Structures are given as structure tokens and as C-alpha cells.
Amino acid sequence: MFLSNYFWVKGIITQYAKQIAMNPYRLFYTAASVLCVGFACGTRDGSEVAGQKEFVLEKVDSITVHRETELRILDYHSDKQQFLAVDIVTEEFLVIDESGEVVEEVYRRGEGPNEYNSGLLAVGFNQENDGYLAQSSIEQIRFDETWAVKERIRFASYSNIVFYSGPKMKVPYYRLSKDSELYFFTNFFSGIPNGVGGELDADIAANLIEQYNPDKEDLEWVMPYDLELLPELEVDEEQKERRPTPIFAMNQEEGKLHLTFDRSREVGVYDLNKDFDLIEKFSFSHSKFSSSQNAQNTALFEFDTENFGILYFSGLSESATATRRETDPEYFPFMDSSLYSLILLHKGKMQNGEIPFPEICDPRAEMLPLPGKRLLLREKYRGEVEPEHFRYFIYELKSKG
């Protein structure tokens, strides 16, 4: 606890260093604020620090999807009030309404003109137009609202990413305006190592993201891999070419990318409309975060333009893991909800306390931000046989007081 508070204090002091140099009288105020907030976070006694809010995740609704085979929800369309999912076993695309009813099942695996035969990484709604997007490491397929292929863009990505259990996320894309063509990432997926390693070509080593540029009709490398511009991260001195795992959220309307890394204590905000120019950075800290226990950030949620959450896994020591396995041989730390916590940033400032991940939910399953500061989480299945339905809970972020 003391070490995590130390790193947090260090981050705050760094953030205000220039302001202190310009105004020496600010030093006392900064030090006092750091001590006050540091003790509040350390003790978790629920006391509220001046100028901060306390937040909770409150369960407000649930959805049950009846299906005998495993499914994964990947995207939500707020206008249509529908979810888009995939059946991991049958490989069907599923459109689900807000009551949990499957209103459409479509199979497109094959060699036909409206089919695909590559391993999909991501599937999502084409939010600005009718239709759907599907993407693998070699192509992006654009379906219309009837699931007929409108366009197929093939590319040769530097990275070859494979998910053996099917697509895991929605397609990471953005537009420079509502009516412009799609830019989409080909190697850059939140929570997924990007596969870049070894000796790199100069243009690749100098940049972080490989994307498809519709104006060039080709791939390009963008966003400088500059440690001064990127969020603070741990660099392996023996493997400097190994890239950190990105954790991010994109806001199409705002034209912003909020980015952190699996082992970082900062969020960087970048302008999608201006070649990923850095807009600002926000610092945060974890109450427990030890690299020896494989602690890492696992997700970044945009609840609205003022509120962001960083979900992290605190990990567990080998000895503690062994002790728990004595009573539960199937125990795995990364499946333990109690080892996950949510850090809240409100208007760029870290808020008092951390929110425990809901014990009844699965921290390794899909997590989908919804309008109204809500979050869709899957119920943790505790049965011994294959389930015939899947239950999801909807949590809303609310401030206390």
C-alpha cells in the first residue's frame, strides 16, 4: 500500500513540477493536497476529499439470452437498440434486442460472394450507416443490412493476429467526419499484444499503429512511438523493441483516442483528426500494482465525455495462489473478481477510492459500455454443465451525494 501511494504521489508531483517552479507558493498547497488524497485512498474509509466525487457501480437491469451454445456480445447500436454478437460454436452472427431475444441469425462462413473464409478478429455495427463490419488480419468485409457484401478490402498487415475462439471485439475504426470514408486499425486492438517484435523497419519502429487509409487505399504507420508523447509505461531494457499492450477507447463524435497501456499510470488523449496529436495526459495510481504478481490494466471505459474508468488486475503472489488451490484446485487468479478494481477519472482527475469489480460478474468475459454511463457485464457461470442461457447485468455509474 505504501509503495503504490508513493508512486501516485510521485506522479502528482511530476505533473505539477512546472507550475510549482513558476509559483513557489503553490508548493505548500500541492504537498498538502497530495498527503490528504494519498491517505484517503490508502485507508479507503469512504471519506470524500474536497473537490472530488465518490462513484459506485449500481446494478440497474439484466438481460437473459437463451442459447445452448456459447455466444459473445461485441457491439451495441443505440439507435436500433440492438446488440451484435457471435456464436463461438456455430460461427453465426447474432442480432439481439434489448430484451435478450435473438432476432436474427446469419451464417456467412464459406467461399461464396457474400461469405468469408478468414479468421475474424472483430465484428461490429457500421454505426454511421446501415450494415455491419467484420475484420481479420487480411481483410475487412462490409456487409449491408441484409448481410450481403458491399465491399471487401484486402490488405497485407505486418502483424498476423489469430483468435482461435472467434472475434473478441468490435472493429476499431473512425471517420474524420460523419460522411467520410472509414479509417481502421489493423494491428491495434485494446487488450491485445500487437505482435510487433524483433528487428523492425525504420518506419515501423518509429510508429505505434498500423491503419488503413481510405485516401491512399493502403496501409500506413501512424502515431509516433515517442515515450515523451505516449502515456508513461514500463520499458523492458533487454527487449526495447517489444511493444506494450494498448488499452484504449475511441470516441467517434469527439474525434479522440484515450490510450493507456497494460502497465501504465497515465492516460493520453490524442486527436484522431490531427494525425494523433497529443492533447493532454492524465495521471492515476493503483492501490495494489506489483509487476511480480503480473498486475496489469485490462480495460478503459468511456462512461461519458467527463468520466473514464480504468479496470485493472492486481494479481496474486505464487504462494497465495498455491494456498487457495489447496481448497479449490481449479482456482486461477485472473478469474477472481475480487482481484479487479476500477479507477475513476472525472474531468481528468483521479477520484477518491476504487470501485470493486462486481463479484457476480466474469472479469474475463465481454464488457460493453452503453449510453447513460452504463456498462454491460456477463454473469459469472458457476454450474458444472454447459449453460442453456447467458445472463448479463447492466451497471450504471453513479456519484454518491
VONUFI-459121 format. One record per residue (C-alpha): x, z, y. Coordinates in pm, whole numbers, plus 32768, in hexadecimal, padded with zeros to 4 digits. Layout:
<sites>
XZY ...
</sites>
This chain:
<sites>
800080008000 8115805B80F2 81CC7F1280B2 80987E3D80EF 80567EF58235 81C17EBD8293 81A27D458265 805E7D418326 80F77E058446 82217D198441 81397BED845A 807C7C7F8582 81BC7CD7863B 82407B748606 80FB7AE48684 81127BAB87C9 828C7B9B87FB 82827A96890E 816B7B4989C6 82267C9389B5 835E7BED8A41 82977B6B8B65 81E17CB38B9D 82A17DED8B32 81757ECA8B76 80C17E1A8A5A 81B27EB98961 810480098962 7FAD7F6B893A 80237E8D881A 80CF7FA8875E 7FA080898786 7EB57F78870B 7F917F2F85DC 7F9E809B8576 7E2980C985A2 7DC87F9384DB 7ED57FCD83D6 7E568128837F 7CEE80B2837A 7D417F9F8281 7E1A808581B3 7D1F819C818C 7BE980BF816A 7B1581E181E8 7A1680F38282 7A71815083E6 7A53802D84D8 7B727FCF85BB 7B197F808723 7AD87E0E8754 7AA87DCD85DF 79827DA884F8 794C7E148394 78B47D1182AD 78097D1F815B 779D7C1C805D 762F7C5D8012 757E7BBA7EEE 744E7B047F7A 73DD7A147E69 742379897D0E 7403783D7C5A 73E278087AE3 743776B67A4A 73B9768978E5 74B075BB781D 754975DF76C6 769875447723 779575B87826 776675427989 782975617ACD 778B754D7C2A 787074967D1D 77B574437E5E 767E74887F2C 75B973A18013 750B746F811F 741E7359818F 73AB730A802E 73C374777FC2 7463740A7E7E 759674687DB4 767773717D03 770A73E07BB7 77B173537A80 776F73A47915 78C773EF788A 785F739C7724 778572667750 783B71EE788C 76EF71AB7937 76BF71CB7AAE 75A672C07AFF 74D572DA7C3B 743874347C53 733774B17D4D 733F76097DF1 725A769A7CE6 735876447BD8 7299751F7B43 736A73F47AD4 72B872D17B81 73AB71C07B18 74A3718979FC 7588705C7A0A 76936FEA7915 77956EF779A0 78B76F1178AE 79176DBE7820 79976C607869 786B6BCE791D 78526B5F7A89 77AC6CA77AF0 78886D837A18 79E06E287A1C 7AE16E6B790F 7BDF6F4079CB 7BF970BB79C2 7B37713A7AEE 7BC8724A7BCB 7AB472697CCD 794872097D00 786E723C7E33 775E71C17F16 77AE70B68015 772771A7811A 770770B3823E 76686F9D816F 75896F8B8040 76486F8A7EFA 776270387E44 78DE703A7E29 79B370607CF1 7B2E70687CEC 7C4B70697BF1 7DC270457C1A 7DA36ECA7C1B 7C5B6E747CCA 7B3A6EE37DA3 79E16E667D42 78C56E577E3C 776B6E597DA2 76286E137E5C 74F56EF57E3D 74996E4C7CF1 75F86E877C64 76546D187C77 77BD6CDA7CE1 77D46C617E4A 794D6C667E64 7A776CB57D8A 7BC26D057E35 7CEF6D037D50 7E396D9E7DB6 7F896E087D26 7FB26F767D7F 8106701E7D76 806671407CBA 7FBA71267B6B 7EC9724C7B54 7DF4727B7A1C 7CD5736F79DF 7C837373786D 7B3A742878A9 7AB9732A79A3 7A9A732C7B1F 7AC7747D7BC9 7A7374447D38 79CE73627E34 7A8C72357EBC 7B71729D7FDF 7B21719E80EC 7AE671868261 7A7D708A8368 7B09706184C7 79A170308539 7850703D848E 78436EC4845D 79B46E858411 7A4A6E3982BD 7AB96F4981CC 7C156FDF81C7 7C4E709F8085 7D6471707FEB 7DFD70F87EA5 7EF272117E53 7E6A732F7F24 7D5E740C7E85 7D1775767EDD 7D9F76667DD8 7E5175547D15 7FCF75267D0B 800D73CA7D97 810473637C8D 821873067D7F 836E73727D06 84CE73007CB8 8588720D7D93 849F71807E9C 84A770467F6C 84E8708780DC 838570428156 82F071198042 83E2723A807A 838F723481ED 8215724F81BD 8116731E8102 7FDF724A80C7 7FAE70FA8022 7E6C7057809A 7DB66F0C8097 7DA46E6A81EF 7C7C6D768204 7D136CBF832D 7E4E6C708268 7D8E6C56811F 7EB26D0E8084 7F446E668044 80186F1B8144 80CC70698165 805B71498283 807C72AC830E 81EB730C833F 827C73F9823E 830A74CC8357 831C7643831E 82F5767E8494 81A875C88493 8125763A8343 8094779182F4 81987893828F 81EE78668121 82E278D68018 83F377D57FD3 84AF77D77E8A 861777AA7EFA 867677217DA5 855776267D9F 851B75C97F0A 8485747C7EA6 836C752D7DEB 8238752D7ECB 8154765B7EF3 7FEC764B7E7A 7F0375FC7F9E 7DCA76C87FDD 7CEB762580E1 7B9875CF8173 7B3C749A8241 7A33748A8350 79BF73258384 78F3736C84BE 7A0A74328565 7B19734684E7 7BED746B8472 7CB574CA8340 7CE576408304 7E12766A8220 7ECD77838178 7F9877918034 7F8678577EF2 808F79477F75 8063795A80EC 7FEF7A4581FE 7F85794082FA 7E77783A832A 7ED0770083EC 7DC77631849D 7E0D74BA84B4 7D63739C856D 7CEF728D847C 7CAE71A285A0 7E0F71C0862D 7EF571888503 7EDC72F18488 7F67738885C9 7F80750185B8 7E7275A7868E 7EBA77168648 7F197814853D 7E73795984D2 7F227A7A8424 7E8D7B588315 7F077C548214 7EAC7CC880B7 7E7F7E32804E 7F2B7DE17F02 80037CAD7ED9 812E7CB27DEF 81D57B717D7A 824E7C2C7C45 80E17C517BE0 80977AE27C29 7FBF7B387D55 7F3E7A057E0A 7E38797D7EF6 7D3478BF7E2E 7C3078397F25 7BE2780C8096 7A75780C8104 79E57797824E 78A67862827E 787877D083DB 795A776584FA 79AB78D1854F 79C8797083F7 7ABD791B82E2 7B0C79CE81A0 7C4A79CF80D0 7C107A317F67 7D437AB77EB6 7DA87B3A7D62 7E797C787D70 7EFA7C577C0B 7F587D677B15 809F7DE67A89 81007D987921 80EC7F0678BF 7F907F307955 7F1E7DEF78AB 7FA27E6A775B 7EEA7FB47787 7D9E7F0677C9 7DCD7E2176A0 7DE47F5075BD 7C6F7F8475F0 7C157E177636 7CF27D1D7579 7C567BFB763B 7CA57C8B7791 7D497B9B7889 7D947C0C79ED 7D2D7AC17A8D 7BCD7AF179FE 7BAF7C507A8B 7AC97C4D7BBB 7B4F7D9C7C34 7CA37CFB7C79 7C107C097D7C 7BCD7C587EE9 7B527B978018 7C047BAF8168 7B2D7B558297 7BA77AA383CF 7AAF7AB184F2 7B0E79D28617 7C6D79C68588 7C977B3F8570 7CB07BFC842C 7B8F7CEF8404 7B8A7E568391 7B957E87821A 7B7B7D9480F8 7A437D2E803B 7A547D607EC1 79F87C307DF4 789F7C6A7D53 78D57D0D7C01 77BB7C487B5B 78537AF67BBB 79637A237B1C 7A957A017C02 7B1478D37B41 79D1780B7B4C 7954772A7C63 792177BF7DBF 785976EE7EB2 782B77378027 76C476FE809A 762776EA81F5 75C87832829A 770B78EA8247 76B178E780D8 777E78C17F9C 7711784E7E41 77BB790B7D23 778978F57BAC 771A7A217AE3 78227AA379F5 77AD7A557894 77D27B7F77AA 772F7AF7766E 77D57A9A7526 771F794F74E8 7707781575B8 7612784A76D8 74D5777B76FB 74BD77B37871 75A777F07994 755678E17AAA 75E078CF7C0A 75C779D07D1E 75BF79827E90 76717A797F74 76547A8380EC 77677AFD81D5 76D57C0782B8 77737CE983BC 772F7E5F83AA 76997EF384E3 
</sites>
